[in-house]
Amino acid sequence: MELERLSHDLTVCKVKSLKDIYLDADFFFIGKTDEEISLVCKTDDTPVDTIEREDGWNGFRIQGTLDFSLIGILSKLSAILAENEIGIFAVSTYNTDYILVKAENYEKAMSVLKEQGYQVV
């Protein structure tokens, strides 16, 4: 399985309103519930006014479009990283899964996944 490195620094934050988010950005994830509005975006695109903010994430995506019948892909990746004491923040789209890792653990994560047979591009 091929994993593609994302080339930008990422931020995970909470915002007060959807109006605070730069919706013309080329990369972001929004999660809205009855309790919060969460945003994952390029650090350079982070809204000025956030409720909470954590910078210092890097990420990768599983290459290609994943069929919904595939089971355990995210589970396997997260288990490998957990066994190596690497925490993650995962988000999914219709096509694939994205895994974010704190910048200080990113190269270790890539190395561990390569050792387990994943191809990192």
N, CA, C and O of each residue as an XYZ file, in Angstrom:
484
protein
N       0.845     -1.178      0.000
C       0.000      0.000      0.000
C       0.884      1.233      0.000
O       1.918      1.269      0.667
N       0.471      2.237     -0.749
C       1.251      3.452     -0.912
C       0.703      4.584     -0.041
O      -0.500      4.844     -0.015
N       1.609      5.243      0.663
C       1.270      6.386      1.507
C       1.933      7.620      0.921
O       3.126      7.605      0.616
N       1.166      8.683      0.764
C       1.698      9.920      0.190
C       1.879     10.975      1.271
O       0.931     11.341      1.964
N       3.105     11.455      1.403
C       3.388     12.534      2.354
C       2.683     13.809      1.913
O       2.631     14.116      0.722
N       2.145     14.545      2.864
C       1.608     15.871      2.575
C       2.743     16.865      2.783
O       3.522     16.727      3.726
N       2.841     17.850      1.926
C       4.008     18.732      1.922
C       3.863     19.972      2.791
O       4.749     20.826      2.784
N       2.781     20.093      3.534
C       2.575     21.324      4.301
C       2.387     21.028      5.790
O       1.943     19.948      6.178
N       2.738     22.020      6.605
C       2.500     21.939      8.043
C       1.008     22.121      8.289
O       0.341     22.884      7.590
N       0.495     21.414      9.284
C      -0.939     21.428      9.562
C      -1.239     21.877     10.981
O      -0.414     21.750     11.886
N      -2.438     22.403     11.147
C      -2.938     22.844     12.444
C      -4.299     22.204     12.677
O      -5.103     22.062     11.756
N      -4.539     21.820     13.925
C      -5.849     21.320     14.353
C      -6.388     22.356     15.330
O      -5.710     22.722     16.290
N      -7.611     22.831     15.085
C      -8.148     23.878     15.957
C      -9.666     23.805     16.065
O     -10.328     23.058     15.344
N     -10.193     24.601     16.986
C     -11.634     24.799     17.130
C     -11.926     26.258     16.823
O     -11.183     27.151     17.231
N     -13.017     26.492     16.098
C     -13.416     27.864     15.756
C     -14.827     28.126     16.266
O     -15.590     27.202     16.546
N     -15.152     29.408     16.377
C     -16.475     29.816     16.865
C     -17.549     29.655     15.804
O     -18.688     29.300     16.109
N     -17.178     29.922     14.537
C     -18.167     29.968     13.475
C     -17.564     29.481     12.164
O     -16.359     29.605     11.943
N     -18.395     28.933     11.309
C     -17.941     28.559      9.974
C     -17.458     29.783      9.204
O     -16.641     29.661      8.292
N     -17.952     30.949      9.563
C     -17.547     32.193      8.907
C     -16.066     32.508      9.141
O     -15.462     33.271      8.387
N     -15.489     31.917     10.189
C     -14.078     32.153     10.499
C     -13.131     31.392      9.573
O     -11.932     31.671      9.552
N     -13.652     30.442      8.814
C     -12.826     29.540      8.008
C     -12.675     30.076      6.588
O     -13.644     30.509      5.964
N     -11.457     30.039      6.100
C     -11.163     30.454      4.727
C     -11.536     29.293      3.797
O     -10.749     28.371      3.587
N     -12.738     29.359      3.254
C     -13.283     28.255      2.465
C     -12.707     28.146      1.062
O     -12.988     27.174      0.362
N     -11.906     29.122      0.631
C     -11.257     29.023     -0.671
C      -9.889     28.348     -0.588
O      -9.222     28.177     -1.608
N      -9.470     27.968      0.602
C      -8.201     27.262      0.761
C      -8.273     25.936      0.009
O      -9.352     25.373     -0.175
N      -7.111     25.445     -0.423
C      -7.105     24.210     -1.206
C      -7.054     22.937     -0.360
O      -7.149     21.836     -0.901
N      -6.905     23.074      0.966
C      -6.816     21.881      1.808
C      -7.358     22.200      3.197
O      -6.788     23.033      3.903
N      -8.435     21.559      3.596
C      -8.949     21.669      4.959
C     -10.011     20.605      5.201
O     -10.607     20.080      4.260
N     -10.237     20.298      6.460
C     -11.304     19.407      6.895
C     -12.098     20.139      7.955
O     -11.515     20.766      8.839
N     -13.403     20.071      7.886
C     -14.260     20.675      8.896
C     -15.109     19.573      9.512
O     -15.686     18.744      8.808
N     -15.174     19.578     10.820
C     -16.077     18.681     11.543
C     -16.976     19.533     12.418
O     -16.493     20.286     13.263
N     -18.283     19.418     12.220
C     -19.221     20.232     12.995
C     -20.195     19.309     13.702
O     -20.820     18.451     13.078
N     -20.319     19.493     15.015
C     -21.289     18.751     15.816
C     -22.084     19.747     16.644
O     -21.913     20.959     16.513
N     -22.944     19.229     17.484
C     -23.695     20.111     18.376
C     -22.812     20.711     19.471
O     -23.251     21.600     20.199
N     -21.564     20.229     19.593
C     -20.667     20.712     20.644
C     -19.526     21.594     20.150
O     -18.984     22.389     20.919
N     -19.151     21.464     18.870
C     -17.975     22.199     18.413
C     -17.891     22.240     16.896
O     -18.591     21.518     16.185
N     -17.006     23.116     16.427
C     -16.600     23.147     15.027
C     -15.085     22.967     15.030
O     -14.344     23.838     15.487
N     -14.639     21.829     14.515
C     -13.210     21.533     14.438
C     -12.723     21.766     13.028
O     -13.457     21.571     12.059
N     -11.478     22.186     12.923
C     -10.874     22.471     11.635
C      -9.459     21.908     11.608
O      -8.684     22.098     12.545
N      -9.136     21.214     10.521
C      -7.762     20.838     10.216
C      -7.423     21.581      8.939
O      -8.141     21.478      7.945
N      -6.333     22.330      8.962
C      -5.969     23.132      7.791
C      -4.459     23.326      7.752
O      -3.743     23.007      8.701
N      -3.999     23.862      6.618
C      -2.600     24.261      6.548
C      -2.379     25.323      7.622
O      -3.235     26.181      7.841
N      -1.253     25.263      8.273
C      -0.961     26.225      9.336
C      -1.071     27.654      8.815
O      -1.558     28.535      9.524
N      -0.628     27.889      7.591
C      -0.701     29.236      7.013
C      -2.137     29.715      6.810
O      -2.369     30.919      6.708
N      -3.100     28.806      6.749
C      -4.505     29.158      6.528
C      -5.345     29.146      7.807
O      -6.566     29.295      7.747
N      -4.704     28.972      8.953
C      -5.437     28.910     10.216
C      -6.084     30.263     10.518
O      -5.428     31.301     10.426
N      -7.375     30.253     10.880
C      -8.028     31.516     11.247
C      -7.296     32.213     12.392
O      -6.711     31.560     13.256
N      -7.337     33.517     12.388
C      -6.676     34.301     13.428
C      -7.344     34.067     14.782
O      -6.671     33.922     15.802
N      -8.659     34.032     14.776
C      -9.426     33.911     16.019
C      -9.913     32.477     16.197
O     -10.938     32.094     15.633
N      -9.178     31.679     16.982
C      -9.584     30.300     17.278
C      -9.884     30.170     18.764
O      -9.384     30.945     19.579
N     -10.703     29.187     19.109
C     -11.000     28.903     20.512
C      -9.837     28.141     21.125
O      -9.359     28.473     22.210
N      -9.391     27.111     20.411
C      -8.218     26.331     20.800
C      -7.461     26.014     19.523
O      -8.039     25.949     18.438
N      -6.147     25.815     19.672
C      -5.318     25.606     18.483
C      -4.106     24.774     18.851
O      -3.473     24.989     19.885
N      -3.790     23.806     17.975
C      -2.560     23.043     18.156
C      -1.846     22.949     16.815
O      -2.315     22.296     15.882
N      -0.708     23.612     16.745
C       0.131     23.583     15.549
C       1.075     22.382     15.635
O       1.087     21.645     16.620
N       1.857     22.213     14.581
C       2.932     21.222     14.632
C       2.558     19.834     14.166
O       3.119     18.850     14.649
N       1.632     19.733     13.246
C       1.248     18.435     12.686
C       1.777     18.306     11.264
O       1.859     19.291     10.530
N       2.133     17.092     10.885
C       2.429     16.728      9.501
C       1.534     15.547      9.170
O       1.018     14.883     10.069
N       1.348     15.282      7.884
C       0.419     14.217      7.558
C       0.751     13.452      6.301
O       1.646     13.812      5.536
N      -0.002     12.382      6.114
C       0.075     11.588      4.892
C      -1.300     11.026      4.600
O      -2.151     10.929      5.484
N      -1.506     10.655      3.337
C      -2.769     10.044      2.941
C      -2.496      8.694      2.300
O      -1.427      8.447      1.742
N      -3.481      7.845      2.395
C      -3.409      6.561      1.711
C      -3.714      6.837      0.250
O      -4.774      7.375     -0.071
N      -2.802      6.476     -0.633
C      -2.934      6.756     -2.058
C      -4.108      6.005     -2.677
O      -4.396      4.861     -2.325
N      -4.763      6.668     -3.589
C      -5.843      6.040     -4.331
C      -7.182      6.185     -3.650
O      -7.301      6.775     -2.575
N      -8.186      5.632     -4.302
C      -9.540      5.656     -3.765
C      -9.808      4.325     -3.075
O      -9.670      3.263     -3.681
N     -10.188      4.391     -1.809
C     -10.456      3.178     -1.045
C     -11.913      2.771     -1.182
O     -12.816      3.588     -0.998
N     -12.132      1.533     -1.499
C     -13.485      1.006     -1.590
C     -14.036      0.832     -0.176
O     -13.304      0.444      0.734
N     -15.304      1.113      0.004
C     -15.915      1.002      1.330
C     -15.921     -0.440      1.855
O     -16.105     -0.651      3.053
N     -15.729     -1.414      0.998
C     -15.721     -2.805      1.453
C     -14.381     -3.193      2.080
O     -14.281     -4.236      2.726
N     -13.350     -2.364      1.896
C     -12.054     -2.646      2.505
C     -12.145     -2.415      4.008
O     -12.677     -1.402      4.461
N     -11.630     -3.348      4.759
C     -11.759     -3.294      6.215
C     -10.382     -3.294      6.868
O      -9.498     -4.053      6.470
N     -10.207     -2.440      7.872
C      -9.031     -2.497      8.723
C      -7.815     -1.716      8.283
O      -6.763     -1.821      8.914
N      -7.921     -0.931      7.220
C      -6.744     -0.196      6.742
C      -6.284      0.826      7.771
O      -5.116      0.836      8.159
N      -7.185      1.674      8.207
C      -6.848      2.688      9.202
C      -6.465      2.029     10.529
O      -5.568      2.498     11.230
N      -7.140      0.959     10.856
C      -6.854      0.228     12.088
C      -5.423     -0.321     12.098
O      -4.727     -0.214     13.108
N      -4.987     -0.904     10.991
C      -3.627     -1.444     10.907
C      -2.584     -0.346     11.046
O      -1.621     -0.479     11.801
N      -2.789      0.743     10.306
C      -1.838      1.849     10.375
C      -1.758      2.421     11.780
O      -0.666      2.648     12.301
N      -2.901      2.654     12.391
C      -2.900      3.245     13.731
C      -2.303      2.280     14.755
O      -1.650      2.718     15.702
N      -2.516      0.980     14.582
C      -1.940     -0.002     15.508
C      -0.418     -0.005     15.422
O       0.266     -0.039     16.445
N       0.110      0.030     14.202
C       1.572      0.067     14.023
C       2.147      1.303     14.699
O       3.150      1.219     15.408
N       1.521      2.436     14.481
C       2.021      3.669     15.089
C       1.859      3.651     16.604
O       2.749      4.111     17.319
N       0.750      3.134     17.103
C       0.534      3.044     18.556
C       1.577      2.137     19.212
O       2.083      2.442     20.292
N       1.889      1.035     18.559
C       2.917      0.121     19.093
C       4.266      0.811     19.219
O       5.103      0.405     20.025
N       4.475      1.841     18.433
C       5.722      2.599     18.463
C       5.576      3.930     19.199
O       6.400      4.834     19.058
N       4.506      4.024     19.985
C       4.229      5.184     20.831
C       4.130      6.488     20.036
O       4.631      7.531     20.456
N       3.471      6.402     18.877
C       3.249      7.567     18.032
C       1.753      7.824     17.971
O       1.000      7.017     17.425
N       1.324      8.948     18.531
C      -0.082      9.315     18.513
C      -0.485      9.854     17.151
O       0.347     10.365     16.402
N      -1.769      9.734     16.837
C      -2.262     10.202     15.545
C      -3.531     11.028     15.704
O      -4.190     10.999     16.743
N      -3.852     11.759     14.653
C      -5.137     12.421     14.485
C      -5.582     12.009     13.092
O      -4.933     12.375     12.112
N      -6.663     11.263     12.975
C      -7.104     10.731     11.685
C      -8.365     11.430     11.204
O      -9.255     11.747     11.992
N      -8.426     11.664      9.897
C      -9.631     12.175      9.255
C      -9.841     11.381      7.967
O      -8.892     10.900      7.349
N     -11.080     11.261      7.592
C     -11.406     10.505      6.393
C     -12.248     11.348      5.451
O     -13.037     12.194      5.872
N     -12.055     11.092      4.162
C     -12.891     11.678      3.134
C     -13.635     10.542      2.445
O     -13.467      9.378      2.806
N     -14.433     10.869      1.480
C     -15.139      9.848      0.726
C     -14.140      8.902      0.054
O     -14.379      7.696     -0.015
N     -13.014      9.448     -0.443
C     -12.041      8.651     -1.188
C     -11.031      7.896     -0.341
O     -10.696      6.753     -0.653
N     -10.537      8.519      0.730
C      -9.404      7.912      1.429
C      -9.303      8.408      2.868
O     -10.147      9.166      3.346
N      -8.248      7.961      3.542
C      -7.984      8.356      4.926
C      -6.697      9.175      4.987
O      -5.764      8.974      4.209
N      -6.685     10.097      5.933
C      -5.520     10.946      6.193
C      -5.109     10.724      7.640
O      -5.956     10.642      8.529
N      -3.804     10.628      7.869
C      -3.292     10.475      9.227
C      -2.318     11.607      9.495
O      -1.380     11.839      8.733
N      -2.561     12.303     10.589
C      -1.681     13.380     11.032
C      -0.884     12.889     12.226
O      -1.395     12.170     13.085
N       0.376     13.292     12.262
C       1.302     12.926     13.326
C       2.024     14.199     13.750
O       2.330     15.048     12.914
N       2.293     14.331     15.024
C       3.047     15.498     15.473
C       4.399     15.534     14.755
O       5.030     14.499     14.537
N       4.826     16.734     14.397
C       6.029     16.927     13.580
C       7.251     16.216     14.158
O       8.060     15.668     13.409
N       7.389     16.222     15.476
C       8.574     15.607     16.088
C       8.580     14.080     15.949
O       9.621     13.451     16.142
N       7.444     13.484     15.621
C       7.355     12.033     15.445
C       7.193     11.610     13.988
O       7.114     10.417     13.692
N       7.142     12.574     13.084
C       6.777     12.282     11.698
C       7.778     11.363     10.991
O       7.379     10.371     10.380
N       9.057     11.681     11.068
C      10.059     10.847     10.382
C      10.116      9.453     10.981
O      10.298      8.475     10.256
N       9.961      9.351     12.293
C       9.913      8.038     12.934
C       8.705      7.254     12.419
O       8.812      6.059     12.145
N       7.559      7.921     12.285
C       6.355      7.264     11.777
C       6.575      6.747     10.363
O       6.210      5.614     10.050
N       7.167      7.567      9.512
C       7.414      7.151      8.129
C       8.366      5.961      8.084
O       8.173      5.035      7.296
N       9.379      5.985      8.919
C      10.355      4.902      8.973
C       9.713      3.593      9.445
O       9.934      2.536      8.854
N       8.933      3.675     10.493
C       8.251      2.491     11.044
C       7.308      1.892     10.008
O       7.254      0.672      9.854
N       6.572      2.729      9.305
C       5.630      2.226      8.303
C       6.368      1.606      7.113
O       5.908      0.608      6.559
N       7.499      2.180      6.718
C       8.312      1.574      5.655
C       8.783      0.189      6.075
O       8.745     -0.759      5.291
N       9.233      0.087      7.339
C       9.706     -1.212      7.858
C       8.594     -2.261      7.822
O       8.872     -3.456      7.722
N       7.342     -1.819      7.902
C       6.207     -2.740      7.881
C       5.696     -3.000      6.473
O       4.657     -3.636      6.299
N       6.414     -2.517      5.466
C       6.075     -2.823      4.093
C       5.279     -1.793      3.338
O       4.916     -2.017      2.183
N       4.997     -0.665      3.964
C       4.282      0.411      3.264
C       5.268      1.186      2.409
O       6.410      1.409      2.809
N       4.823      1.594      1.236
C       5.649      2.425      0.361
C       5.279      3.878      0.623
O       4.110      4.253      0.531
N       6.276      4.693      0.949
C       6.043      6.111      1.238
C       6.584      6.930      0.077
O       7.760      6.843     -0.277
N       5.691      7.735     -0.512
C       6.095      8.586     -1.640
C       5.938     10.047     -1.283
O       6.228     10.918     -2.104
